[in-house]
Amino acid sequence: MADEITQQNPAENGQPEELTAEQLDEQHRVRLEKLAALKAAGKDPYTITKYDVTISNKEIRDRFEELENTDVAIAGRMMTRRIMGKASFIDVRDGSDRMQVYVRKDDVGEETYADFKKWDLGDIVGIKGKVFRTKMGEISVHAEEIILLSKSLLPLPEKWHGLKDKEERYRKRYLDLIANPENKDTFVKRSRILREIRAFLDGHGYIEVDTPTLLTLEIGAAARPFKTHHNALDIDMYLRIETELYLKRLIVGGFDKVYEVGRIFRNEGMDATHNPEFTSIEMYQAYIDYFGMMDLIEELYRTVTLNVCGTDTVTYQGKEIAVGKPWERLTMIDAVKKYAGVDYYSWADDAAARACAKEHHVDDELDENSTKGHVLIAFFEAFVEDKLIQPTIIYDYPVENSPLAKRKPDFPAFTERFEYFINGTEFGNAFSELNDPIDQKERFVKQVAAKRAQGGNDAQVDEDFITALEYGLPPTGGLGFGFDRLVMLLTDSPSIRDVLLFPTMRPEK
């Protein structure tokens, strides 16, 4: 008698590696008939409300030396089965690991064994028995009782080809996790990354808060929101595109350090780094500037990466990313000069800047009203961004694209703002926060006008936020980053869909 479970290749058993729709329908029909027979015999598995599990499969493996020959109760999904007359081996997977189970008719009883042979792969089973090791050295459980806890009415993806179609994996994550259990590690690590971030910020005196998800107005920011209607109040409402304005209200109110892990919604395009629904982490601290936030984010990334990955250098898509080394810091002007060979200070006026952009073929998004600041941004996006592989901080942004950042006192055409980049992608954004209510309102008005000119007729100035600033916002440093992109980096995942359990998908036809 063989000791170990072996997964049979479906092709060797005369079955196709992938079932057709007709075959799926047939298997569904057969399993429904089996369920009906169980119910008729008074053995409906769906009437079972609980099962007293005493230990996980992983714990049995980890503690085998002390658990050998002791009684345990485990439960999980039956993934493989090898029936050999009066005895069988099955592979049962719970949330922690797989476990081989030896099932013998003389131990579980003739009637139970007969029922067991009619069960299907994918069924959820409970087992009570003793821990032992087979002659081949496999840690196993020798079943003394076995019970069907839930019936699987659809066949699982075949083991040999698994669930490889990415669209199907994203659409039916539950099947992805069954067929490719290693993918669960990504989401376990995601949870751990979030715990480490919270521990870091809590340890630095920050308070975690919650702010509204449904807003009564569409602000003038560039992102496009999702719009809905509140029936009781008979008003249109908008899903938030950021958490910033409410968090800064809290700084006004006397919270000196706050952060929020917030779900954000943007009615925009989708690609490898963008999903309409994503997680952002924003933090604000009174009495520090953007240089203080630079130090904070470097320390946060270094600490979290080291604690989660065991090293502060990670491999992402074949590239070594040295998260733990000091991050390069360049002004946007210096970065453009370094990578594009163009000197902002050589432009005598806006017209000269536009002429330079045309000469370098970066004028597609520019027009006759574009300023030197607009041109600098265009050069940065065309020549610099994709070169920033190692963690790099780019700071001092033109005021044209920084409506919430404080102007530099000695260079008012620029703001105290930075973004940091890894692998050519922006990971986070930070400011010395603008706390001048008059300047802020002027920028909001321009922002709203620009958005309405592009068809965003609902855009409004957040007058209550201006009122909050009028009560006095202390000098404040603020920073926000996309949590999902950090998870991508630390799990070596090429797409944001790989780190979201249920990414946004077009409905199946």
N, C-alpha and C positions, 0 to 999 in steps of 0.2 A: 504494500500500500504506500502510495506517495505521501510524503509528509507536508509538502508545501502547496500553497495555492498557486495555480498558474492561470493567467488570463488567456483564454483561448482566442486566437485570431479569428474573427468572424468569417473571413474568407476560407479558412481551413475547415470550417464547419459547414461550408456550402451556403453561408449567408453573405449578402453584400456588405461592404464596409460602411455604406451609408444607406439608410432605409429610404425608400421612395415614399411619397405621400400616401400611396395606396397601402403600402406595408405598415406605415405608422397607423393608419386608420384601422387596419386589421388587428394590430397588436392592442390598440386601444379597445377595440370590441372584445377581444379575448380577455383582457384584464377586467373589463366591466363585468363579464360573465363570471369570472372568478370571484369578484367582489359580491355579486348577487348570491353566489353559492355560499360564501362565508356568512352573509346576512341571514340566509335561509337556515343555516345550521346554528344560528345564535352566536356567531363568532365575528360580529361586525367590529373591525379594528377601530373605527371612528368613534366608538362609544367609550374608548379608554381615555381617561382624562389626565393620568399622570403615570410616571414610572420612576421608581426610586433608584436613580443612578448613584453609585457610591464612589466612583473614581473615573477619571478620564483615561483614554487610551495612552496618551503621552505619559501620564503619571505612572501607569503600569510599566511602561518601558523604562522610565527614569529610575523607578524604585524596585526593579525586578528582584534584586537580591533579597530584599526584606519581604517582598510580597509573594514569592514562590510558594505554591501550595495553599495560599489563602483564598478565601471566598471573596468574589467581587461581583458587582452588577454594573454592566455597561449597556449603552444603547447607541444606535447610529444607523446609517444607511448601508444596506447590503450591496457592495460594489462588485463582488465576484463570487462565484460558487463552483465547487467541483464535487459533484455527487458520485460516490463510489460504493454503490450498494447500500449497506447498512450504516455507512459513515460518510461524512462530508466535511470539507473545509470551506469556510466562507471568509470573506474579507469585509470587515465592518469598519466604516469610517465615521468618527464623531467630529466635533469641532476642533479637536486637537491633533489627531493622527489616525492612522489605520491600525486595526488589530485583527490578527488571524484568530478564528474561532473554530474549534473542533466540535462537530455535532455528531453524536452517535445515537442510533435508534434505541439501544438498550438503556441509555442514560436519560433521554428526554421522553421516552415512551413511544409506543408504536403509532398511536393516533396523531400525536404532535409531529412526529417525524414524517408521517404521510402528508400532513398539511404543509409542513415545511418544504417538501419537495415541489409543491405547487406554487410556492411563493415566487416572486419575480425579482430580478435585479432592480435596485432602486427602492425596494420596500424598506420601511423603517422597522428595525427589530430591537428587542430587548433581550439580553442574555445574562443569566446568573450562572456562575461556575467558578472553577479554580484556575489560578494562574500557573502555567507550566511552560517548559521549553521543549520543543519537539526534537527528535533525533537529529534533524538538520540544523538545529540551533535557533529556530524561530520562536521568539516569545509569543505565547498564545494564551487563549482562554479555553479550557475544556468545559463545554456547556453542560449544565445539569438541568437548566430550564431555558426555553426559548419561546418568545411570544412575538406575534405580529402586532406592531403598534400603529402603523399607518400604511395604507396601500398606495403604491405608485401606479397610476393608471396610464402613464406614458413611459415608453422606453427611454433610457438615458442615452446620450451620445456614445457611440462606440468607443471603447477605450483606445483602440489603436489609432484612430484619427482624431479623437477628442473633439472639442468644439474649437475649431481653428478659424472659422469665418469671423472676422473682427466685428462686422456689423451685428451678427447674431450674438456674439459674446457681450457686446455693449447693451443690446436690446433685451437680452435674457440673462442678466448677470447671475441669477440663481443657477442656471445651467453651467455657465462659465466656472463658477466656484465649485460645482460638483465635478465637472469633467477635468478642470485644470486647478486642482486644489492649491498648487503653488502660487496662483494669483492672489489667493487670500493673504499671503504675506505682505503684499503691497498695502492692503487696507489695514492690516494689523500695525504696520509701520506708520501709516498715516495717523492712526490714533495715537501712537507713541510720540510722534513728532509734535502733535498738538498738545499733548500732556507736557512735553518738555518746554514748549514755548510758554504755556501758562505758568509753569513752575519758574521759569526764568523771569518773566515779567512780575509775577507775584513776589518773587524774591527781591526785586528791585523796587518794591513799594507801590506797584501799580494796582489799581482796583479794576476788576472786570465788571462791565456794565452791559445792559441791553438797551437799544434805542429802537424807535419805530421802524417797521418794515413797510407799512402802508402810509403814504404821505398824501397830504391834501393839495399839494401843488407840484408842478414839474419845474424844477430849477433850471437855470440856464446853461448848466454844464453840457459839454459836447456829447456825452453818452445819451442814447435814446432810451427812454424808460418803457416799461409795460404799463398799459393803462387799463383800469377796471372801473366799476361803478358800485358805489355803496348804496344799496336800496333804501335802508332805513333813513339815512341822512340825505338821500337823493343828491349825491355829489360824486363827481369823478375823482378817482384816487389813482395813485401811481406807486408801483413797487420801487423801492429805493435803488439808486445807482451808486450810492456811497453811504458811509456812516459819519462822515467828517463833521457836518454842520451841527449835528446834535451832540457829538462828543465835545466840540469846542464850547457849546452852551454850558456843558458841565464844568469845564475849566472856569468859565465866567462865574458859575455858581459856587466855586470853592473846592472842587475836586482838583488836586494838583497833578495827579497822575492817573489816567484812565486808559483802558483799552477795551476793544470789542472784537470778538470773533463773529463776524457778521456774514450772513448770506446776502449776496448782491445779485441784482437782476438787471441785465442790459439787453435791450431788444436790437441786437446787432449780429454781425456775421459770426461764423464758427470756423475755427481752424485748429491746428495742433496745440495752440496755447490759449484758445478762447472758447468758452462755453457760455450760453446765455445766463446760466445760473452758476455762480461760483462763490468761493469763500475768500473773504478779505479779512486781514487783521490790521486794525488801525490803532495807533497809540498816540497819546498827547501828554506832554509834560510841561508844566509851567516853569518859567524862569530859566529855560535853556534855549539855545538856538539850533540851527541846522547842523552845526559841527558836533554838538552834543548828541544829536540823533545819528550822525555818522558813526560815532564811537559805539553807541548803543546797538545799532543793527549789526555791526561787525562782530561785537561780542556775542550777540544773540545767535547769529548764524554759526559762529565758531563753537559755541557751547552746545547747541542743539545737535549739530552735525557730529561732534565728538561723542556725545552721550548716546545718540541713536545708532551711529554707524561704527563706533569704536575707533574712528580715525577722523582727522579733519581734512583729509584729501580723499575725494570721491571720484569715481569714474562715471562720466556721463556720456553715453553714446560714443564710447571709444576715446574720449578725451579726459585727461586727468585735470580735475578742478581743485585747486589749492584753496579751499575755503578758509583754512586756518592761517595762511600767510597774510601779512598786512596788505590790505586792498589798495591798489593804485587809486590816486585821487587826482582828477584833472578838471579844470574849468572847461565849459563847453568851447570857449574860444581856443584854449590850448589844445583840446582834443581835435578840433577841426584843423588847426594848423599842423598838428602832428601827423594826422592820417590823410588829409586832403591837400596839404601844402598851401592852404589859403589863409591869409591873415585878416581877421576882422578889422583890425586897426588900419588897414590899408584902404578901406572903403571911405571915401570922403563924404558920401551921403547915400541915401536910399537908392538913388538911380545907379550909382556906381556898384552897389551891392547887387542890384538886379542884373546889371550888365555882366558881372562876374558869374552869376548863377547861369545866365544864358550861355556864356562861354564854356562852362563846365557841364552843361546839359542837365542842370538840376532845377529847371524853372517850370516844370510841368504843373505844379500846384501853386505857382506864384502868379500875381497879376500886377497891374500898374500901381496898385495901392500897397504892395508888399514893402515892408520895411527892412532895415538891416537885420533886425531880430528875426523876422520871418526867413530871410535868406540864410542866416546862420543855422537855424533849425533844419532847413532843407539840406544844407551841406552835411550836417551831423547825421541825418537819417540816411543820406546816400553814401557817405564815405566812412563813417565811424562806427555806427551801431553794431554792424555784423563783425567787426574786428575785436570786440570786447569779449574775449573768451574767458579769461580769468576774471574773478570778481573785481569790478572797477566802479568807482563812484565818479559820476559826472555832475559837476555843480556849477552854480551861477547861470541860471537860465534866463533868456530874454523875457521881459514882462509880457510880451505878446501871447505867450502860451502858459502863463502862470498866474491866473486870476486870483488865487488864494494865498500867494506867497508875498512876504514883505520885500519891498524894494531895498536894494543895497544903498545905504546912506551916501556912499561916495561914488556910486555908479547907478543912478536911478533907472537907466534903461534895462537893468538886469535885476534879478530877484535872488533872494537867499533860498534857493531851491536846489535839491539834488535828486537824481535817480541813480540806482545802482543796477549794473548789468552783469549777467553771467551767460556764457555761451551765446553771446550776441543777442540776448533777449533782456528786456527790461523786467526786473523782478520787484522793484519797489520805488516809491516816490515820497519825498519828504520836503518840508519847508521850515523856515522860520515863519511862523504863521502871521498873516496880515491881521493887525489888530486896530487899524485906523478905520473907523466906521464910514467916514466920508470917502476915503479912497476905495474901500471895499464896495460901497454902493455904486460908485462910478464904474467900477470894473464889472459889477453884476449887470448894470444897465447895458453896457456895451455887449456883454456876453449874451444877454437875452435878445437884444436887437439882432445880433449875428445869427442866433438860432432861429428866430422867427423869419429872418430873410431866407433861411434854408427850408422853410416849411414847418418848423416847430412852433405852431401858433399857440400852444398851451404854455409855453415857457414863461416863467414869472420870476421876479426878484423875490427872494425870501426876506420879506420885510421884518419878520420876527427875529431872524438871525441878525439883521442890522441893528435892531433894537437891543438885542443881547450885547452886541459889541459896544453899543453906546453906554452900557452900564460899566464897561471896562473889562477887556480881556488882557490879562498880564502877558508879558513877553512869553511866547510858547513855542516849543518845538513839536512838530507833528510828523508822523510817518505812517504810511499804509503800504502793505504788500500783499500780493496774491499768494495765499497759502497753497493753492493747488500747484503752482509752479515750483514752490520749494519742495513739495512732495515728489513732483516729477524728478527734480534734481537728485534727491536722496534715495529714490527707488530706481533710478536709471530708466525712467519711463518716457518714451518718445512723444506721447500724446496726452493731453489733459484728460481724454476719455479713459485712459488707462488708470487714472487715480481717482476718478469719480465712480462711485458704485453704480449710479444710475444717471449717466450723461443724457443730455437732451437728444432725442432722436426723432426723425420724421416717422409718423405712424406707418405701419405696414399697410399695403393696399389690401 
